[in-house]
Amino acid sequence: MRSKKSTWLTIGLAIVIVAVVVVTKMGATGNAADKKETSGKGIPVKLALAERRNAPSYINSIATVQALNTVLVRARVDGEISRVPFDEGKNVKRGDILVELDRRPFEVQLRAAVAQKEKDQAQLTNARHDLDRYEFLVKNNSVATQTLDAARAVHDQMQATLAADQAQIDSAQLQLNYATIRSPIDGRLGARLVDAGNLVHATDTTGLVVVTQIEPVFVSFALPQSILPVLRQQQGRHALRVLALGQDGSEVLDDGELTLIDSQVDAVTGTIHCKAKFKNTQEKLWPGAFVAVRVMLSDLPNVVVVPTTAIQAATQHSFVYVVAKDNTVKSVPVDIGAVSGDDTVILTGLSGGERVVVEGQFQLEDGTKIEEKDAKPDAPPAEPGAPRS
């Protein structure tokens, strides 16, 4: 009885083992079939053609607004502030009064200088009379010539003294004028740095207020050195127009003109420093602010353009993924030029007609197989007699 049970147990175990082996083989076969079915698929990407055509062009950059002139107004004489008549943040004209110092010490110095001149003027008049007398007496041989020479020397000395007195008057008048501190330029005032009642000195470094000229303004930016030949060529023909845009590029803030292409390329960044001047009559450009600029270039004839989204940045250079005939990709280094709408001009690297990847590049590396996303399938052959669409 016991042997019969053992026999049935052995048969049951054998059946289970066979079933497990069959299921495992079927799973392996299915996985192999799935792998075989999916192994021919590539990574889905979007493609576009590199076109050769004439391109209306411009080049974009990020820029910083710079004031045409910025002046830290300081006192030129020592004194006590009696009045600060300006309002912070207001526009001022050259010559407008900003700060007034106590004028009384300077007025006293001026009066003293005038009085000294009047005293010396009287002495000069007396010396001239003496000189006239001695000249008359010498002609009549009544006094020695030496006496005449001494009188003439006194007269000349008093003339020099009078000239020094006039210089003292001019200096005192200048000090008095400096007691009224005026705006040296047209511009906008910053925050007030002093209050009435404080003593200021000509040696102070903090200043009284900052005046910033913002009509017009400069905008400073950098462009890649590869665009330099085109930039210089076109600037030699006509003034290059520059647009200042909001940071999102949707709003034109002002319209200006390129005024500076620096004399050397920055060896660290490989860029050239440029400046543009804007009238800024609406004061939309504020010194220190970041804006986008667009340098408008002439149409570029017969150039290669690709969608800007195809261009990838690397540490050494920009590149695009070009699709080969077997639907594998290869990264191709390119030199980029001006922007033309949603496209970018390729200066070197492409000859036109290449298929380039414009979406899905983050999954790719050289040799990766791809398939075009949203590609139109081949139309099935029409049945005999069927109407053509």
C-alpha positions in Angstrom: 0.0 0.0 0.0 2.8 2.3 1.0 4.7 1.6 -2.3 1.6 2.4 -4.4 1.4 5.8 -2.7 5.0 6.5 -3.4 4.5 5.6 -7.1 1.7 8.1 -7.4 3.6 10.8 -5.7 6.6 10.3 -8.0 4.3 10.5 -11.1 2.7 13.8 -9.8 6.0 15.4 -9.2 7.1 14.5 -12.7 4.0 16.0 -14.2 4.6 19.3 -12.3 8.2 19.5 -13.4 7.2 19.0 -17.1 4.5 21.7 -16.8 7.0 24.2 -15.4 9.5 23.5 -18.1 6.8 23.9 -20.8 5.6 27.2 -19.3 9.2 28.5 -19.0 9.9 27.7 -22.6 6.7 29.3 -23.8 7.6 32.5 -21.8 11.1 32.5 -23.3 9.7 32.0 -26.7 7.3 34.9 -26.2 10.0 37.2 -24.9 12.2 36.4 -27.8 9.3 37.1 -30.2 8.7 40.4 -28.4 12.3 41.3 -28.6 12.4 40.3 -32.2 9.3 42.4 -32.9 10.7 45.5 -31.1 14.3 45.2 -32.0 13.8 46.9 -35.4 12.2 50.1 -33.8 14.3 53.3 -33.3 13.8 56.2 -30.9 11.0 58.5 -32.1 12.2 62.0 -33.0 11.1 64.9 -35.1 13.1 65.8 -38.2 13.5 68.8 -40.5 15.6 69.6 -43.6 18.6 71.9 -43.6 17.7 74.3 -46.4 19.8 76.5 -48.6 18.1 79.8 -49.4 18.2 83.5 -49.0 17.5 84.4 -45.3 16.4 87.7 -43.8 18.6 87.7 -40.8 19.2 89.2 -37.3 21.2 88.0 -34.3 19.9 88.0 -30.7 21.8 88.5 -27.5 21.3 89.4 -23.9 22.4 92.9 -23.0 22.8 95.3 -20.1 21.5 98.8 -20.1 24.2 101.4 -19.3 23.7 105.1 -18.5 25.3 107.5 -20.9 26.7 109.5 -18.0 26.6 108.9 -14.2 27.8 111.6 -11.8 28.2 111.4 -8.0 27.7 115.0 -7.0 30.1 116.1 -4.3 30.7 119.4 -2.4 33.7 121.3 -3.7 34.0 123.4 -0.5 33.5 122.8 3.2 30.4 124.0 4.8 27.1 123.4 6.5 24.1 122.4 4.3 21.3 125.0 4.6 18.9 123.6 2.1 18.3 120.5 -0.1 15.6 121.6 -2.5 15.5 118.6 -4.9 13.1 115.7 -4.9 14.4 112.2 -5.1 13.8 110.4 -8.4 13.0 113.5 -10.4 14.4 114.6 -13.7 16.7 117.6 -13.6 18.4 119.9 -16.1 22.0 120.9 -16.2 22.4 123.9 -13.8 19.4 123.1 -11.5 20.1 123.7 -7.8 20.5 120.5 -5.8 22.1 121.6 -2.5 22.8 125.0 -0.9 25.5 125.5 1.7 25.6 128.4 4.2 26.9 131.3 2.1 27.8 133.7 4.9 31.5 132.5 5.4 32.1 132.8 1.7 30.5 136.2 1.4 32.7 137.5 4.3 35.8 136.2 2.4 34.7 137.9 -0.7 34.1 141.3 1.0 37.6 141.0 2.7 39.2 140.4 -0.7 37.4 143.4 -2.2 38.4 145.6 0.7 42.0 144.6 0.3 42.0 145.4 -3.4 40.5 148.9 -2.7 43.3 149.5 -0.1 46.0 148.5 -2.6 44.3 150.5 -5.3 44.7 153.6 -3.2 48.3 152.8 -2.6 48.8 152.3 -6.4 47.2 155.7 -7.1 49.6 157.3 -4.6 52.6 155.5 -6.2 51.6 156.7 -9.6 51.5 160.3 -8.4 54.9 159.9 -6.8 56.3 158.5 -10.1 54.9 161.4 -12.0 56.5 163.9 -9.6 59.9 162.2 -9.7 59.8 162.0 -13.5 59.2 165.8 -13.6 62.0 166.5 -11.1 64.5 164.3 -13.0 63.8 166.2 -16.2 64.7 169.4 -14.3 67.8 167.7 -12.6 66.2 168.3 -9.2 66.5 164.7 -7.9 68.8 161.7 -8.6 67.7 159.2 -11.2 68.0 156.5 -8.5 65.0 158.1 -6.7 63.0 157.9 -9.9 63.9 154.2 -10.3 62.8 153.5 -6.7 59.5 155.2 -7.3 58.9 153.3 -10.5 59.6 150.0 -8.7 57.1 150.8 -6.0 54.5 151.6 -8.6 55.1 148.3 -10.5 55.0 146.4 -7.2 51.6 148.0 -6.4 50.3 147.0 -9.8 51.3 143.4 -9.2 49.7 143.5 -5.7 46.5 144.8 -7.3 46.5 141.9 -9.7 47.0 139.4 -6.8 44.1 141.1 -5.0 41.9 140.6 -8.1 42.8 136.9 -8.1 41.8 136.7 -4.4 38.5 138.2 -5.3 38.0 135.8 -8.1 38.8 132.9 -5.8 36.4 134.1 -3.1 33.7 134.5 -5.7 34.3 131.0 -7.0 34.1 129.6 -3.4 30.8 131.5 -3.0 29.5 130.0 -6.3 30.5 126.5 -5.1 28.3 127.0 -2.0 25.4 126.5 -4.4 25.7 123.0 -5.8 24.1 122.5 -9.2 23.4 119.5 -11.4 26.3 119.0 -13.8 24.2 117.1 -16.4 20.7 116.5 -17.5 19.4 113.3 -15.9 17.4 111.6 -13.2 18.2 112.0 -9.5 18.8 109.0 -7.2 18.3 108.8 -3.5 19.3 111.7 -1.3 22.5 111.0 0.6 22.6 114.1 2.9 20.2 116.2 4.9 20.1 119.8 5.8 22.2 120.8 8.8 25.0 118.4 8.2 28.6 119.5 7.5 30.1 118.5 4.2 33.7 118.6 3.1 35.5 118.7 -0.2 37.3 115.5 0.7 34.1 113.5 1.4 33.8 110.4 -0.8 30.1 109.6 -0.1 28.7 112.5 -2.2 25.4 114.2 -2.0 23.3 112.5 -4.7 23.8 110.5 -7.9 22.6 112.0 -11.2 22.1 109.5 -14.0 21.6 110.4 -17.7 19.2 108.0 -19.3 18.2 110.0 -22.4 19.9 108.6 -24.4 21.4 105.4 -23.0 23.8 102.7 -24.1 23.0 99.0 -24.3 26.1 96.7 -23.9 26.2 93.1 -25.2 28.4 90.4 -26.7 28.2 88.6 -30.0 30.0 85.4 -31.1 33.2 86.1 -33.0 31.9 84.0 -35.9 29.5 86.8 -36.8 32.3 89.5 -36.8 33.0 89.5 -40.6 29.4 89.9 -41.5 28.9 92.5 -38.8 31.8 94.6 -40.0 31.0 94.3 -43.7 27.4 95.4 -43.2 28.3 98.2 -40.7 30.6 99.6 -43.4 27.7 99.9 -45.8 25.1 101.4 -43.5 24.2 102.0 -39.8 23.0 98.7 -38.3 19.6 98.9 -36.6 19.3 97.4 -33.1 16.0 96.6 -31.3 15.8 96.4 -27.5 13.3 93.8 -26.5 11.8 92.6 -23.2 13.4 89.6 -21.7 10.7 87.3 -23.2 11.3 88.9 -26.7 7.7 89.8 -27.2 7.8 93.6 -26.7 10.0 96.1 -28.5 11.2 98.6 -25.9 13.1 101.0 -28.2 14.9 101.3 -31.6 18.6 102.2 -31.7 21.8 102.0 -33.7 25.0 100.0 -33.3 27.7 102.4 -32.3 30.6 100.1 -31.1 32.3 96.9 -32.3 35.2 96.5 -29.9 38.7 96.4 -31.1 39.5 92.9 -29.9 37.8 89.5 -29.3 37.6 88.2 -25.7 39.9 85.2 -25.8 38.2 83.6 -22.8 34.6 83.6 -24.2 35.2 83.9 -27.9 32.9 86.9 -28.2 33.1 90.5 -29.3 31.8 93.4 -27.2 29.3 95.7 -28.8 27.3 98.7 -27.8 24.1 100.3 -29.2 22.7 103.8 -28.5 19.0 104.4 -27.9 17.2 107.7 -27.5 15.0 106.2 -24.7 12.5 109.1 -24.8 9.9 106.9 -23.1 12.4 105.7 -20.5 11.7 102.1 -21.0 15.4 101.2 -20.7 16.7 101.5 -17.2 20.4 101.5 -16.3 21.5 98.2 -14.9 18.5 96.3 -16.3 18.9 93.1 -18.5 17.2 93.2 -21.9 17.3 91.2 -25.1 18.7 92.9 -28.2 18.3 92.1 -31.8 20.8 93.3 -34.3 19.1 93.6 -37.7 21.3 92.4 -40.6 20.8 92.5 -44.3 19.4 89.5 -46.2 22.0 86.7 -46.4 22.0 85.1 -49.9 22.2 81.4 -50.5 22.9 80.3 -46.9 22.1 77.1 -45.0 19.4 77.4 -42.4 18.0 75.0 -39.9 15.3 75.3 -37.2 16.8 76.8 -34.1 15.6 73.9 -32.0 18.0 71.6 -34.0 21.1 73.3 -32.5 22.6 71.8 -29.4 25.1 73.4 -27.2 28.3 71.7 -26.1 31.3 72.8 -24.1 33.5 73.5 -27.1 31.0 74.1 -29.9 27.5 73.9 -31.1 26.3 70.8 -33.0 23.3 69.2 -34.7 22.3 65.6 -35.1 22.3 64.6 -38.7 20.3 61.5 -39.9 22.1 59.1 -42.2 20.4 56.9 -44.8 20.2 53.9 -42.4 18.3 56.1 -39.9 21.2 56.4 -37.5 22.3 59.8 -36.2 25.7 61.5 -36.0 26.5 64.7 -34.2 28.0 67.3 -36.6 29.8 70.4 -35.2 28.5 73.7 -36.7 29.3 77.4 -36.5 26.1 79.3 -36.1 25.4 82.8 -37.6 22.4 85.1 -37.6 18.9 84.2 -36.6 16.1 84.3 -39.3 12.7 84.0 -37.7 12.5 80.5 -36.1 15.6 79.4 -38.1 19.3 79.9 -37.5 22.0 80.4 -40.2 24.7 77.7 -40.3 28.0 79.2 -41.4 30.0 75.9 -41.5 29.2 72.2 -40.9 26.2 71.6 -43.2 25.9 72.0 -47.0 22.1 71.9 -47.2 19.6 69.0 -47.8 20.6 67.1 -44.6 17.9 65.7 -42.3 18.4 67.1 -38.8 16.8 66.2 -35.5 14.7 69.0 -34.1 13.0 67.2 -31.2 14.0 64.3 -28.9 17.8 64.9 -28.9 18.2 64.2 -25.2 17.8 60.4 -26.0 20.4 60.4 -28.7 24.1 59.7 -29.2 26.2 58.9 -32.2 25.0 55.7 -33.9 21.5 55.7 -32.3 18.8 54.4 -34.5 15.8 56.7 -34.9 12.4 56.8 -36.5 10.6 59.9 -37.5 7.7 60.9 -35.2 4.5 61.8 -37.0 5.8 60.6 -40.3 3.2 60.1 -43.0 2.8 56.4 -43.8 3.2 55.3 -47.4 -0.1 55.2 -49.1 -1.4 51.7 -50.1 -1.5 50.9 -53.8 -4.8 51.8 -55.4 -7.1 49.0 -56.5 -7.6 48.7 -60.2 -10.4 51.0 -61.3 -10.5 52.9 -58.0 -10.8 56.7 -58.4 -7.7 58.8 -57.7 -8.0 61.3 -54.9 
